[in-house]
Amino acid sequence: MFPEKGSEEEEVLTELEERTREDLTFDSGKILGSMCTYPHPLAVKVVTKYIDRNLGDPGLHVGSQRVEIEAVDMLANLLGLARGYGHIVSGGTEANILAVRAFRNLSDAEKPELILPESAHFSFLKASEMLGVRLVWAELNDDYTVNVKDVESKITENTIGIVGIAGTTGLGVVDDIPALSDLALDYGLPLHVDAAFGGFVIPFAKALGYDIPDFDFRLKGVKSITIDPHKMGMVPIPAGGIIFRERRYLESISVLAPYLAGGKIWQATITGTRPGANALAVWAMIKHLGFEGYREIVRKAMKLSRWFAAELKKIPGVYLIREPVLNIVSFGTKNLEKAEEELKKRGWGISAHRGYIRIVMMPHVKREHLEEFLKDLREIVAGITP
Ligand SMILES: Cc1ncc(COP(=O)(O)O)c(C=O)c1O
């Protein structure tokens, strides 16, 4: 009910505190299955300070717009380009939708089709429905990367583009993007790389010596990349990123917004009014941590995931789905549903889908949390395994 009379600030805050008591919080160490984390204190400061900035009307907030452009360029740099064209958007979902929209708008296919791995994120289902693009699913190999031969066999005159994933949602697997890029170039098709999660991990993990395939704009077939600062970038939600190699992709999805207070602009994002503060926080975090800072965050996360995978292997009745590639470890157990239920009862923020439980070593996940989790898992599995 919409209240007739307002309440005191204190009263409202107290009620909110009570109402959100059952939420799991990142600092509790119980959230092990999320790709988000507690944002970096600097990013929180920036968002709070610039909370009123609206990049949907950039004529009013010209300085913020310049900062967003610079943030996009810094992300493009990280991904192997001197200059990129894109935006800080609401998340990986919007970024993927914008990429599909650009591919569709630049194609003259009568019945547009997009080829994507069976491991692709469900945001592409939304893109498909909204944009009238049929999804053509490509099979996976035994190691859960996309089967490039199957992708090739599915190319038709209606294909508008190909999707590869650098850090799959379930397993953190990186597709053979170099092979997909070659294929895309051979057939004159654009390749979109969904690095929503991997974008803030792979460049640093590679610098640390991990053997991970190339995945970015250094590969000529790659025309767009999704990279989310609100995942491993430690920026508050909402902060996704879409970067295009060339301006024409962005232009193909821009519509004229004629009535804004700051004057006419061309707008490419799905959202109209959108938070400038988060774009400023992306810029601030990159400036503050630099490559070295993020590399150290990734160093810890990767080390922890290798240790955790080794510990899981020691538990009878528990098995890894595959060796971890990034800082995601997924495992199965006998009677998985029961194990999931019991873990949740003990307060763990995890979920089992596609036949496994996924643990994401985000910056808030520490070894002591995982030790507690392993203790519970050992007990539970021993109890439910005959
Ligand atoms: C690979 C991948 N792409 C896209 C998304 C969607 O991102 P968001 O939830 O920020 O919209 C996710 C989310 O987990 C993801 O893992």
The ligand as an SDF file (V2000), in Angstrom:
LIG
                    3D

 16 16  0  0  0  0  0  0  0  0999 V2000
   29.3400  -15.1790  -19.5590 C   0  0  0  0  0  0  0  0  0  0  0  0
   28.2630  -14.2640  -19.0670 C   0  0  0  0  0  0  0  0  0  0  0  0
   27.6850  -13.4130  -19.9190 N   0  0  0  0  0  0  0  0  0  0  0  0
   26.7180  -12.5700  -19.5400 C   0  0  0  0  0  0  0  0  0  0  0  0
   26.2830  -12.5410  -18.2460 C   0  0  0  0  0  0  0  0  0  0  0  0
   25.1730  -11.6140  -17.8430 C   0  0  0  0  0  0  0  0  0  0  0  0
   25.6380  -10.6030  -17.0280 O   0  0  0  0  0  0  0  0  0  0  0  0
   24.6560   -9.7190  -16.1240 P   0  0  0  0  0  0  0  0  0  0  0  0
   24.0880  -10.6320  -15.0960 O   0  0  0  0  0  0  0  0  0  0  0  0
   25.5700   -8.6720  -15.5880 O   0  0  0  0  0  0  0  0  0  0  0  0
   23.6160   -9.1470  -17.0220 O   0  0  0  0  0  0  0  0  0  0  0  0
   26.8510  -13.3970  -17.3020 C   0  0  0  0  0  0  0  0  0  0  0  0
   26.3950  -13.4050  -15.9110 C   0  0  0  0  0  0  0  0  0  0  0  0
   26.7450  -14.2120  -15.1090 O   0  0  0  0  0  0  0  0  0  0  0  0
   27.8690  -14.2980  -17.7310 C   0  0  0  0  0  0  0  0  0  0  0  0
   28.4350  -15.1730  -16.8960 O   0  0  0  0  0  0  0  0  0  0  0  0
  1  2  1  0
  2  3  1  0
  2 15  2  0
  3  4  2  0
  4  5  1  0
  5  6  1  0
  5 12  2  0
  6  7  1  0
  7  8  1  0
  8  9  2  0
  8 10  1  0
  8 11  1  0
 12 13  1  0
 12 15  1  0
 13 14  2  0
 15 16  1  0
M  END
$$$$
